[in-house]
Amino acid sequence: MGDDFFIAAVYDGNVLPADEQEKSIWLELRSNDPAALSATIRAFGVTELDTWEKDRLYFQAPGGQVFRVVGVDEDLSRFES
């Protein structure tokens, strides 16, 4: 997966209601062209999620896994602690 690969888990003391649990954790897909990747994923017909980040694609796989598409050069340091 490369030297720049990592998995992060962010926890807090709140429990989400059942109808929002799909927003609790996601896997991140980084792309050099996130708009093109998002278009390809949408064309496949995935279930998109309405999240607080309106400028990113969050989608749910048939097994319930949640993914987020971001650019490889984006500054995502606000998610780090």
Backbone as numpy.savetxt, mean C-alpha at the origin, in Angstrom:
# Nx Ny Nz CAx CAy CAz Cx Cy Cz
15.96 -9.93 -3.13 15.15 -8.73 -3.13 16.00 -7.47 -3.13
17.26 -7.59 -2.87 18.13 -6.43 -2.97 18.47 -5.82 -1.63
19.48 -4.96 -1.64 19.95 -4.32 -0.42 18.96 -3.32 0.16
18.10 -2.75 -0.68 17.17 -1.72 -0.22 15.81 -2.28 0.18
15.69 -3.59 0.32 14.42 -4.22 0.67 14.26 -4.24 2.19
13.08 -3.86 2.66 12.78 -3.99 4.08 11.28 -4.15 4.25
10.90 -4.71 5.38 9.49 -4.83 5.75 9.33 -4.05 7.05
8.31 -3.20 7.10 8.04 -2.42 8.30 6.65 -2.74 8.80
6.49 -2.79 10.09 5.18 -2.96 10.71 4.98 -1.81 11.68
3.86 -1.11 11.53 3.56 0.01 12.40 2.37 -0.40 13.26
2.54 -0.33 14.58 1.49 -0.73 15.51 1.10 0.46 16.37
-0.15 0.50 16.76 -0.58 1.43 17.79 -1.61 0.73 18.66
-2.07 1.39 19.70 -2.96 0.76 20.67 -4.42 0.68 20.25
-4.76 1.20 19.10 -6.16 1.20 18.67 -6.50 -0.06 17.88
-7.73 -0.52 18.02 -8.23 -1.65 17.25 -9.24 -1.11 16.26
-9.07 -1.45 14.99 -9.99 -0.97 13.97 -11.28 -1.79 13.97
-12.40 -1.15 13.63 -13.64 -1.92 13.45 -13.47 -2.90 12.29
-14.26 -3.95 12.26 -14.14 -5.00 11.23 -14.17 -4.44 9.82
-15.00 -3.43 9.57 -15.12 -2.89 8.21 -13.93 -2.03 7.80
-12.98 -1.79 8.70 -11.79 -1.01 8.36 -10.49 -1.79 8.57
-10.59 -3.06 8.92 -9.38 -3.82 9.22 -8.48 -4.01 8.02
-9.00 -3.93 6.81 -8.14 -4.07 5.63 -7.16 -2.92 5.50
-7.36 -1.86 6.27 -6.46 -0.71 6.23 -5.35 -0.80 7.29
-5.32 -1.87 8.06 -4.41 -1.93 9.19 -2.96 -2.18 8.80
-2.70 -2.88 7.73 -1.33 -3.16 7.29 -1.35 -3.36 5.78
-0.27 -3.02 5.12 -0.20 -3.19 3.68 1.22 -3.59 3.28
1.32 -4.16 2.12 2.61 -4.43 1.49 2.82 -3.35 0.45
4.02 -2.87 0.33 4.31 -1.75 -0.55 4.96 -2.24 -1.83
4.45 -1.77 -2.94 5.03 -2.04 -4.26 5.68 -0.76 -4.75
7.00 -0.77 -4.88 7.72 0.42 -5.34 8.00 0.29 -6.83
7.82 1.40 -7.53 7.96 1.38 -8.98 8.67 2.65 -9.45
9.40 2.54 -10.55 9.97 3.73 -11.20 8.88 4.57 -11.83
7.74 3.96 -12.14 6.61 4.67 -12.75 5.33 4.21 -12.05
5.05 4.77 -10.85 3.88 4.32 -10.10 2.55 4.57 -10.81
2.46 5.61 -11.63 1.22 5.87 -12.36 0.94 4.76 -13.37
1.97 4.33 -14.09 1.79 3.26 -15.07 1.48 1.94 -14.38
2.17 1.65 -13.27 1.90 0.42 -12.53 0.47 0.43 -11.99
0.05 1.57 -11.45 -1.32 1.69 -10.93 -2.34 1.47 -12.03
-2.10 2.02 -13.21 -3.02 1.83 -14.34 -3.12 0.37 -14.74
-1.99 -0.32 -14.77 -1.97 -1.74 -15.11 -2.75 -2.55 -14.07
-2.54 -2.25 -12.82 -3.23 -2.95 -11.73 -4.73 -2.69 -11.80
-5.11 -1.44 -12.02 -6.55 -1.11 -12.13 -7.19 -1.83 -13.31
-6.47 -1.93 -14.42 -7.00 -2.60 -15.62 -7.23 -4.08 -15.35
-6.48 -4.64 -14.43 -6.65 -6.04 -14.06 -7.96 -6.26 -13.30
-8.49 -5.20 -12.70 -9.77 -5.29 -12.02 -9.71 -5.57 -10.54
-8.69 -5.06 -9.85 -8.56 -5.30 -8.42 -9.59 -4.48 -7.64
-9.75 -4.81 -6.38 -10.61 -4.04 -5.48 -9.79 -2.89 -4.90
-10.15 -1.66 -5.30 -9.46 -0.49 -4.77 -10.03 -0.13 -3.40
-9.16 0.39 -2.54 -9.57 0.80 -1.21 -9.56 2.31 -1.11
-10.55 2.86 -0.44 -10.64 4.29 -0.21 -9.89 4.59 1.08
-8.72 5.21 0.97 -7.89 5.47 2.14 -7.65 6.96 2.29
-6.93 7.31 3.33 -6.60 8.70 3.61 -5.59 9.25 2.61
-4.86 8.41 1.91 -3.90 8.86 0.90 -4.58 8.80 -0.47
-5.20 9.88 -0.85 -5.99 9.91 -2.10 -5.13 9.85 -3.35
-3.83 10.17 -3.24 -2.96 10.20 -4.41 -2.22 8.88 -4.65
-2.51 7.86 -3.86 -1.86 6.55 -4.02 -2.91 5.47 -4.24
-2.50 4.44 -4.95 -3.37 3.28 -5.14 -3.14 2.30 -4.01
-4.19 2.01 -3.27 -4.24 0.91 -2.32 -5.23 -0.08 -2.92
-4.87 -1.34 -2.96 -5.80 -2.33 -3.49 -5.71 -3.61 -2.70
-6.77 -4.39 -2.81 -6.86 -5.62 -2.05 -6.84 -6.80 -3.00
-5.96 -7.75 -2.70 -5.87 -8.99 -3.48 -7.04 -9.90 -3.10
-7.34 -10.89 -3.94 -8.46 -11.79 -3.63 -8.35 -12.47 -2.27
-7.15 -12.68 -1.76 -6.98 -13.31 -0.45 -7.09 -12.34 0.70
-7.32 -11.06 0.41 -7.48 -10.04 1.45 -6.25 -9.20 1.70
-5.11 -9.56 1.14 -3.89 -8.78 1.34 -4.06 -7.39 0.74
-3.51 -6.40 1.41 -3.59 -5.02 0.95 -2.20 -4.59 0.46
-2.19 -3.89 -0.67 -0.96 -3.39 -1.27 -1.08 -1.89 -1.52
0.06 -1.20 -1.48 0.11 0.23 -1.81 1.21 0.43 -2.84
0.94 1.25 -3.85 1.91 1.55 -4.90 2.55 2.91 -4.61
3.89 2.93 -4.61 4.64 4.18 -4.40 5.80 4.24 -5.38
6.37 5.41 -5.53 7.54 5.59 -6.38 8.82 5.24 -5.65
9.81 4.74 -6.37 11.07 4.34 -5.74 11.83 5.53 -5.14
11.62 6.72 -5.66 12.34 7.90 -5.18 11.54 8.74 -4.19
10.38 8.27 -3.77 9.56 9.05 -2.84 10.16 9.05 -1.44
10.02 10.16 -0.76 10.46 10.26 0.63 9.33 9.74 1.52
9.52 8.57 2.08 8.51 7.95 2.93 8.94 7.94 4.40
9.85 8.84 4.74 10.40 8.87 6.11 9.35 9.18 7.17
8.26 9.79 6.81 7.21 10.10 7.81 6.58 8.83 8.38
6.75 7.69 7.67 6.20 6.43 8.15 7.18 5.67 9.04
8.39 6.19 9.18 9.40 5.54 9.99 9.37 6.12 11.40
9.75 5.30 12.36 9.82 5.83 13.73 11.18 5.60 14.33
